[in-house]
Amino acid sequence: MTDPEPVIVRSPTELRDPDTLDLDLLDTPELVARIHAADATVPAAVAAALPAIARAVDLAVAALRGGGRVHYAGAGTSGRLAVLDAAELPPTFGLAPDRFVAHIAGGERALRTALESVEDDAGQARAELAAALAPGDLLVGLAASGRTPYLAGAFAAAADAGAGTVLVTSNPGAPLAAGRDVCIVVDTGPEVVTGSTRMKAGTAQKLVLHTFSTAVLVRLGYTYSNLMVGLRATNAKLRGRTLTILGEATGADPAACAEALAAAGGDLRTALVVLLTGVTPEEARASLEAAGGSVRAVTSGRT
């Protein structure tokens, strides 16, 4: 089997940073300071992309409200960050684990071991995503360069399925931007170590993902104020946090919170509605079901 032909990637992330040409000559304090200074530029780059992130949030909210799912796809660092974000949503918000689905080139093995060649396999991505995507879903693809063949295959599968598409990239000239419903460009520029997009570009992707997914779930009613009311109390710390949330939201003392939570069968949303409105747990559950789980919708005008 012959090696594939070399590809020269044309992207700002592949350029040399003029501020770090002397990187290997720096002493340790200056070295870490220089890396930190570069990282400090990322939030401003993300800020410039906020309008596009907001449009992507609205697409995801519409997809989920319509019974669809949000899919992430990426290779290498992009894929690992996508898996991380999707994995943390169910315990944080009480979201069903099949609502946000992450796909990484190379599968689970690639989470721990770098499998660089798999990002060139557009066919694998197209086959994998074809089996997962449905009309009304939304695919969020991540690629610092905006050209990864794996992601090209994923977007092709989305087109076949009639799913929406969003690209997250650090390349303003990303080849895969064409045809996307939303393109989130975070122009992070050259990396401290040339081409090492696990650095600034990866940091930007993490900021975009947690902003995107958190905003989606806030819009869908998975918080009350800034409290995680869908929290799953699966350990001692989280059981304590559940009681703290009830107290913060209602002003009730710990004993009353514990009593309401027990009466609600451990369901935080139900206990919260009981404490805020005085209804029975059965009435609270029925109201929440009718309101799509939104505590705010149930209690609006009643507290």
N, C-alpha and C positions, 0 to 999 in steps of 0.2 A: 504494500500500500504506500503510495507516494504522499509526501507532505503537501498540504494545500498551498496554493500560490500566496505569497505575502500580500497583505492588504495594508496600505498606508492610510491610517485614519486621519481625516481632516476635521479636527475639532479643537476648540480652545483648550480643552483639558489635556491635549497632547503637546501643547507648546511648552517651552522652557520658561520658568518664572525668573525674570531678571533680578528679583530680590533675593533669590536663593542660589545664585551661581557659586557662592563660596560656602555652601552648606557643609561640606566635609572638612572645612578648615576652622569651623566655629568651636569654641569651648562649649561645655555642656549647658551652662546657664543661657548663653546666647542662642544655642541651638533650639532649646525648648521654647525660648521667647519668640524666635522667628516662626516656629511652627504655630504657636498660639496666635501670633499676629495675623497669620494667614487665615486661620480658622475664624478669627473675629470678623472677617469680611463676609462670612456666609449669611448671617441673618439679614443683612441689608439686601443681598441678592435674592433671598426668599421673599422679602417684603415687596420687591418689584413684581413678583409673580402672584401676589395675593388675589388680584382680580380673576386670574385664570383658575386659581385654586378654588375660589368661591363658585365659579361656574361648574367645576368638576363636582363640588359638593352637591349642588342642586341636581346634577344628573344622577348622582348616586342615590340621593334621597328619593327621587322619582322612581328609579329602578327598584329600590327596596320596597317602597310603598306599593308598587305594582306587582309584587311577588317575585321579582328578579333577585339576582345576586350580584355582588361586587367581586370581581376577580382581579388579583394582582399577578403580574408576570415579570420575570427578570432573570438575568444570569449573573453569577458571581455575587459580588457585594450587593448589587441591586436586588437579586432574588432573596438573599439572606435577610436583608432589611424588610422586604415584603412579607416573608414568613413570620418574622418577629412581630410586625405590626398586627397581622391577622390573628396570631396566636394569643395576643394579649387582650383582645377585645371581649371575648366571652367572659373571662373572670372579672374584668373591670366593669362591664356594663350589663352582664346577664344576657348577652346576645347569643342566639343559637349559633353553634360553631360552623354551620354551613352557609351563613349569610355573607361572610367575607372569606374567600378561598384564595390561597397563595399557590402559585406554580413557579418552581425554580428549575432552570435548566440542569439536567442531571439528577433530578429527584432528591430524595432524602439524603443520599450519600454526599451530595454537593453541599449540604449544610455544614459538614465538618471537614470535608476535604476539597481542596480547589481542583475542579475538573474543567480546565480552561477550554478544552476542545469542544465541549458540549454546547457552548454558546453559538457555534457555527451551524448547528443542526436545526434549520428552519422546519424541516419535515417532522421532526419529533414534536416540536411545539405545536405545529398545526394539527397533528393527530391527537395530541393530548388535550388541547383546548377544544377541538371539535367535539370531543366526548363530554366536555364539561359545560360549554356555553349554550345558552338558550336565548331566543328572542326576548328582548327586554332587559337582559343582563348588561353590566358595564364592565369593560376590561380596562384596567389601569396598568399600562406598561411602563417599566422603568429601565432606562439605559442612559448612562452618562453621555455617551457619544451620540445617542439617537440613531444608531445604525445596526445594532446587534441582530444577526440573522435569526436567532431564536425568537426575538421579539417580533421580527417581521413575519415569521410563521404564525405567531400568536395573533397578530393583528389580522392576518389573512383568515384565520379561523373565525375571528369575531365578525368579519365582513360576511362570511358564509352563513353565520348563525343569525345575523341581524342584530348583533349586540353593539352598544355604544363603545367608543374608544377614547381613552385619554393617554397622552404621552407625558412622562416626566423625564426631563433631560437637562443637561448642562450645556448643550450645544445649540446656539441660536440658529444654526444652519442644519439642524438634524434632518437627515434624509427621510426618517419615518414620520416626520410631522405632517406630511401631505395626507389628507383624508381623515385626519383625526377630528373628533368633535371638539376636543379641547387639547391644547398643547401648553403644558406648564414648563416654561423655560426658566431655569435658575442658572444664570450665567456666572458660574464660580471662577472661570478663567483657569490659567495654568495651576498645576499642583506644585506643592513644595518639592516633592520628588516627582519629576516629570512623568506623567501618565498614570500615577498612582491614584486612581479615582476612588479608592476606599477612603480618601482623606476629605478634601473639601466637597467634592461632588457627592460622596457618601453621606456626609453630614447634612448636606442640603436635602438629600432624599429622605433622611430620617425626619427632618423638620417638616417637610411637605407631607409625609405619610401620617405623622401623628396629628398634624393640624387638620388634614383632610378627614381622617377617620373619626377623630373626636368631634369635629364640627358636624359630620353626618349624623352621628348618634345623638348629639344634643338636639339637632333639628328634628329627630325622630322621637324625642321625648324620653330618652334613656337617662336624663338627669332631671333633678328638680332643683332649681337655682343652679349652683355649681356642685351639687352633691350626687354621688353615684348611687342612685336608687335601685339599680338593677344588680347591684353587687351580689355575688355568690359567696356566702360565708363558709368557706371550705377549710378554714383553720382557725386557731384561737385568735390570732391577730385580726382576721377579717370579721370574726364574730364580735369582737370588741368594737371594730370600726362601724359595724352595723348599728350597734346601740348608740355610738357617738353621732352617727348621721341622723338617727331618729331624734336625739336630743337637740342637735343643732337646728333641725328643720322645724321642730314643734315647740321647743322650750320645755318639754316634759322631763320629769326627773328620771333617773336610770331605772327605778323600779317600775314606773308606768311604761317606759319604753320596752322593758323586758316582758312585761305582761301583755302588751299589745302585739309584740312580735310572736310570742307563744300562741296567742289566740289566732294569729294570722298564719299559723303553720310555718313560721320562719320566713314568710315572704315580706321583704322590706317594703315594697310598694304598697301592699295591702295594709300593713301596719301603719304606714305613714298616712294613708287616706283615713284610716280609722281615727288616728290621733288628731288629724287636722279638721275632720268634719263631724266626728261623733257617730258615724254610721256603723253598722255591724260589719264584721269581716266578710260575710256573704254579700252584703250590699256593696262593699268596697271592691270586691273581686269582680262583680258584675259591671260596675261602673268603669273599672279599669279595662275590662275586655272591650266594652263599647267604645272606649276612648283610645284604643290601640296601645294601652299600657302607659299613657301619659298621665302622670300625677298632676301636672299643671292643668291639663284639660279638665280633669275631674274636679279639682278644687277651685278653679277660677271662679271668682264671684262668691265663694262660700266661706272664705277665710279672711 
